């Protein structure tokens, strides 16, 4: 059942750019500003995670955040606890796309190439990544994040 839920979430995220892409405005003005805010926040969250800055990292997560990974589901506390066991040495992003299914929701998809280990195991590789951001009190926060290692 858990595997089916993860596959459903991944399929939903993979379909989001297709479903919402036609509703996106042109990349000018407010859209470009919102897109830049999301991509900057995504990168800043990764940097805080890499540097094990728990308080800075948590500022990007919604209180009801959910992370979906091969090893299970994570809330804010579990995500931060796992950060302590992870050594993220280097990362880079490629093919980042941002779509806005509504004014207060953004979906990012991209490839992340990372050099890392977790719990003593090498976790380096290229991952397909997606995050869902929402606006709360005028601030963009991640409510959902997932990744899947590329074959």
Secondary structure, DSSP 8 states (H G I E B T S, - for coil): -HHHHHHHHHHHHHHHHHHHHTT---SSTHHHHHHHHHHHHHHHHHHHHHTT-HHHHHTTEEEEEEEEETTEEE-HHHHHHHHHHEEEEEEEEEEEEEEEEETTEEEEEEEEEEEEEETTEE--EEEEEEEEEEEETTEEEEEEEEEEE--
